[in-house]
Amino acid sequence: MRFARRGDLDGGRTAVRQKSAARPRLYVLDALRLVAALMVVAFHYTALKGGWGRSPKEVFPDLEIVTRYGWTGVEVFFLISGFVICMSTWGRTLGDFVVSRVTRIYPAYWVAIFLTAGVVALWPQVRTVKNWDVVLTNLTMLQQGMGVWDVDGVYWTLFAELKFYVLFAVVVATGVTYRKCVLFCGVWTVAAVTAPSVDNEMLSLWAMPLFAPYFIAGIAFYLIHRFKPTALLWGIVIMSLLLALHSVPKRVHDNAEGVIPTWPATLIVFIAFGLMALISTGAFDRVQWRWLATAGALTYPLYLLHQYIGMTIIYALRERVTSGWLVSGLMVVMLGAAYVMHRCVERPLGKRLRNALQKGMEEMRRHSVAPEPAGAARKPVTSALPLMKDARRYEPEPDRVGAAAQSSDGA
């Protein structure tokens, strides 16, 4: 550990002990993302009527009692997303942020839309395609804002992620600092707790009172990780935890058939916050299992592909294959499909899209230089701001989450 000259409580001028920038990769964060994704997958395959055509309690009488809370994986995605987005934007420009987010979330999403739409168009037993105009609108990822239904049920969380990106872009545009992140958390918390009591759809849309506490806590956890634990940061975390717990009963009601206990969902939220606290304070820094990075990379494509395609497969094979073997085998198949998506779509298409967008940003910067006053000595044109280098990605979700189902999920 080393000490920075001055930290950034005051935009980089007040004393704050800062840990070395050379930090080990947080492989446990990758593992947590994958666990969250599998929770959501299990929820869709074993706790929803879906392709079974009957109550999941009849199909999985014992398992459903546990997996019916798998939607909480979405909350875990949002918690991780706050951490990862804050981490990945430190020292970067707004253009870098836009390029990194677009190239991270769109390539796999575009392919997943056409795959899902094709499957449900050919076999419409679980879901059908209303019209192809809806499919094309989904390509923007803005369909919810336009009142257009999602091609796949999990996509609703992606719109929540996008709104978080837009909100945090205000911080990125002015330069990410310790003080600005804390101020952002405070302002967003006030907006989130105010939204339910005022009749303002715009405020409710952007404040996201059900999910804001998770994003905000994730940001505070990253500040703890980057700098050091303080009463201020722990206060933000605890406040966010209490607000998150307040929303748990509503989330349980929205995702369950009938009345079920809320305490298991509350416990999962507690555990998620506890794990993030351990991660942020370095408890798992010694865990350097590189295979977890690959496992974490499967989270986003798995999330995008699994729901309606998987339910359609369940419908086709439910009478031929034992339910337990069907779900187990399907999860393995979906993980394989996610790996193919990651290797053959996310990597190559993401790289090409990144190069194209970086050139566009460079061109915009070059032509955005203020004109010189008449008669002023001509100065050589300096290069535009350095382009972004690829940051290590943990997210998805959704950092994201997204990663994170983001159904009751939709990262």
Protein Blocks (a to p, Z undefined) as FASTA:
>chain_A
ZZdfbdcknoopaccddddfbdcddfklmmmmmmmmmmmmmmmmmmcgklnopafklmmm
mlmmmmmmmmmmmmmmmmmmmmmmmmmmgopafklmmmmmmmmmmmmmmmmmmmmmmmmm
mmmmlbccfblklmmmmmnopmmmnopacfbfklmmmmmmmmmmmmmmmmmmnopafklm
mmmmmmmmmmmmmmmmpccfklmmmnommlmmmmmmmmmmmmmmmmcccfklmmmmmmmm
mmmmmmmmmmmmmmpgcjddfklmmmmmmmmmmmmmmmmnopmmmpccfklmmmmmmmmm
mmmmmmmmmmmmmmmmmmmpcfklmmmmmmmmmmmmmmmmmmmmmmmmmmmmmmmmmmmm
mmmmmmmcccddehiacdddddddddddddddfbfehpacjknopajbdZZ
